[in-house]
């Protein structure tokens, strides 16, 4: 039952991180703006009745550049003619901050499901959000000089367990792609900003 619940939460998180992108792409030739700025040639989504499926919209990823969307989504549910259903209200965000908050809420549900799979000496990393950055804290009884090392070790184990239970190896990559690529970790004596790329490298040591 625990694994089933975990899978549901993981899929929910994946859906939050990746909304629907219009599958019809068109090429725009390079051009010079009136202010003299040159815009290189690029692909964009074909225009339609909604901005929710544009590359530049919050919740989407530009497949050509890897850049997360930054523009607000439509404020109402819109019928998506490409996928033949209404875009769920959970995909509608007033701002990037609202979108990131949804991600953090999903991470905290994930922490609850992981509880039995983490060693008892490791604090459960409950997540908060401030200025589009993730925050968590760890209580640990180690030398002060070792706190950053153990913070990375705890985060590494957390994401390893998450990937093992879900059968995937992509949660860190999902977070990085939507602009949540670092964690501010509070330990008994310090606060460290640890990038998720660092956590990935720690896993491979």
C-alpha positions as CSV (number, residue, x, y, z in Angstrom):
1,X,0.0,0.0,0.0
2,X,2.9,2.4,0.9
3,X,4.5,1.8,-2.6
4,X,1.2,2.5,-4.3
5,X,0.7,5.8,-2.4
6,X,4.3,6.7,-3.2
7,X,3.8,6.1,-6.9
8,X,0.7,8.3,-6.9
9,X,2.6,11.2,-5.2
10,X,5.6,10.8,-7.5
11,X,3.4,10.9,-10.6
12,X,1.5,13.9,-9.1
13,X,4.8,15.7,-8.6
14,X,5.9,14.8,-12.2
15,X,2.6,16.2,-13.5
16,X,3.1,19.4,-11.6
17,X,6.6,19.8,-13.0
18,X,5.7,19.1,-16.6
19,X,2.5,20.5,-17.9
20,X,1.3,20.0,-21.5
21,X,3.3,21.6,-24.3
22,X,1.7,22.2,-27.7
23,X,3.1,19.5,-30.0
24,X,2.9,21.8,-33.1
25,X,6.1,23.8,-33.4
26,X,7.0,26.5,-36.0
27,X,10.3,28.0,-37.0
28,X,10.8,31.8,-36.6
29,X,13.5,33.3,-38.7
30,X,16.0,35.6,-37.1
31,X,15.1,39.3,-37.1
32,X,16.2,42.7,-35.8
33,X,14.0,44.6,-33.4
34,X,13.3,48.3,-33.8
35,X,15.8,49.0,-31.0
36,X,18.5,47.3,-32.9
37,X,18.5,44.0,-30.9
38,X,19.0,40.9,-33.0
39,X,16.8,37.9,-32.2
40,X,18.2,34.6,-33.4
41,X,16.0,32.1,-35.3
42,X,14.2,29.8,-33.0
43,X,11.2,27.4,-32.7
44,X,8.0,28.4,-30.9
45,X,4.7,26.7,-30.4
46,X,1.9,27.3,-32.9
47,X,-0.5,30.1,-31.8
48,X,-3.8,28.9,-30.5
49,X,-6.5,30.0,-28.0
50,X,-4.3,29.5,-24.8
51,X,-0.8,30.3,-23.6
52,X,-0.8,27.3,-21.3
53,X,0.9,25.1,-23.8
54,X,3.6,27.6,-24.8
55,X,7.3,26.9,-24.1
56,X,7.5,30.2,-22.2
57,X,4.6,29.4,-19.8
58,X,5.2,28.4,-16.2
59,X,5.1,24.7,-15.8
60,X,6.5,23.9,-19.3
61,X,10.0,23.3,-20.6
62,X,11.4,24.5,-23.9
63,X,12.6,21.2,-25.5
64,X,15.2,23.0,-27.6
65,X,16.9,25.0,-24.9
66,X,15.9,23.3,-21.7
67,X,14.7,26.6,-20.2
68,X,11.7,26.5,-17.8
69,X,8.8,28.7,-18.6
70,X,8.4,32.0,-16.7
71,X,5.2,33.6,-18.0
72,X,1.9,33.3,-16.1
73,X,-0.7,30.7,-17.1
74,X,-4.2,31.4,-18.2
75,X,-6.5,32.2,-15.3
76,X,-9.2,29.7,-16.3
77,X,-9.4,26.1,-17.5
78,X,-9.1,25.9,-21.2
79,X,-10.0,23.0,-23.5
80,X,-6.9,21.6,-25.1
81,X,-7.8,20.5,-28.6
82,X,-4.5,18.7,-29.0
83,X,-5.1,16.3,-26.2
84,X,-8.9,16.4,-26.3
85,X,-9.5,17.3,-22.7
86,X,-9.8,20.3,-20.4
87,X,-6.4,21.4,-18.8
88,X,-6.8,20.5,-15.1
89,X,-7.1,23.4,-12.7
90,X,-4.0,22.2,-10.9
91,X,-2.0,23.3,-14.0
92,X,-3.3,26.9,-13.7
93,X,-0.9,29.1,-11.7
94,X,-1.2,32.9,-11.0
95,X,2.6,33.2,-10.7
96,X,5.8,31.3,-10.6
97,X,5.7,31.4,-6.8
98,X,2.4,29.6,-6.8
99,X,3.8,27.0,-9.1
100,X,6.8,26.4,-6.9
101,X,4.6,26.2,-3.8
102,X,2.7,23.4,-5.4
103,X,6.0,21.6,-6.0
104,X,7.0,22.0,-2.3
105,X,3.7,20.7,-1.1
106,X,4.2,17.6,-3.2
107,X,7.8,17.2,-1.8
108,X,6.4,17.3,1.7
109,X,3.8,14.6,0.9
110,X,6.7,12.6,-0.5
111,X,8.7,13.0,2.8
112,X,5.7,11.5,4.7
113,X,5.7,8.4,2.4
114,X,9.5,8.0,2.8
115,X,9.4,8.1,6.6
116,X,9.8,4.3,7.1
117,X,12.6,4.0,4.5
118,X,15.0,6.5,6.0
119,X,17.4,5.7,8.9
120,X,16.1,6.8,12.2
121,X,19.1,9.1,12.8
122,X,18.2,11.2,9.8
123,X,15.9,14.1,10.2
124,X,12.9,14.1,7.8
125,X,13.6,16.9,5.3
126,X,10.5,18.9,5.4
127,X,10.6,21.6,2.8
128,X,9.8,25.3,2.8
129,X,10.1,28.0,0.1
130,X,11.4,31.5,0.0
131,X,12.2,33.6,-3.0
132,X,12.0,30.5,-5.3
133,X,14.6,28.6,-3.2
134,X,14.1,25.4,-1.2
135,X,14.8,25.3,2.5
136,X,15.2,22.4,4.9
137,X,17.0,21.7,8.2
138,X,18.9,18.8,9.7
139,X,19.6,18.1,13.3
140,X,22.9,16.2,13.6
141,X,25.4,15.2,16.2
142,X,28.7,15.6,14.3
143,X,31.7,17.8,14.3
144,X,30.9,21.3,13.2
145,X,33.4,21.0,10.3
146,X,31.6,17.9,9.0
147,X,28.0,19.4,8.9
148,X,28.1,20.3,5.2
149,X,29.4,16.9,4.3
150,X,26.6,15.1,6.2
151,X,23.9,17.5,4.9
152,X,24.9,16.4,1.4
153,X,24.9,12.8,2.4
154,X,21.4,13.1,4.0
155,X,20.1,14.8,0.8
156,X,21.7,12.2,-1.4
157,X,20.1,9.3,0.6
158,X,16.7,11.1,0.5
159,X,16.7,11.3,-3.2
160,X,18.1,7.8,-3.7
161,X,15.3,6.4,-1.6
162,X,12.7,8.4,-3.5
163,X,14.0,7.1,-6.9
164,X,14.2,3.5,-5.6
165,X,10.6,3.5,-4.4
166,X,9.3,5.1,-7.6
167,X,11.4,3.0,-9.9
168,X,12.7,6.3,-11.5
169,X,16.0,8.2,-11.4
170,X,14.8,11.7,-12.2
171,X,13.4,13.6,-9.3
172,X,16.5,15.8,-8.9
173,X,16.5,16.5,-12.6
174,X,12.9,17.5,-12.5
175,X,13.5,20.0,-9.7
176,X,16.6,21.5,-11.5
177,X,14.6,21.9,-14.8
178,X,11.9,24.0,-13.1
179,X,14.3,26.4,-11.4
180,X,14.6,24.7,-7.9
181,X,18.1,23.6,-8.4
182,X,19.5,24.4,-4.9
183,X,18.6,23.8,-1.3
184,X,19.4,26.0,1.7
185,X,20.1,23.6,4.5
186,X,20.1,24.7,8.2
187,X,22.3,22.6,10.5
188,X,23.0,23.2,14.2
189,X,25.8,25.6,13.5
190,X,25.6,26.7,9.9
191,X,23.4,27.3,6.9
192,X,24.6,25.9,3.6
193,X,23.4,26.5,0.0
194,X,23.8,23.1,-1.6
195,X,23.0,22.7,-5.3
196,X,21.3,19.6,-6.5
197,X,24.1,19.1,-9.0
198,X,26.4,18.8,-6.0
199,X,24.0,16.2,-4.5
200,X,24.1,14.2,-7.8
201,X,27.9,14.3,-7.8
202,X,27.9,13.1,-4.2
203,X,25.8,10.1,-5.2
204,X,28.4,9.1,-7.8
205,X,31.4,9.3,-5.4
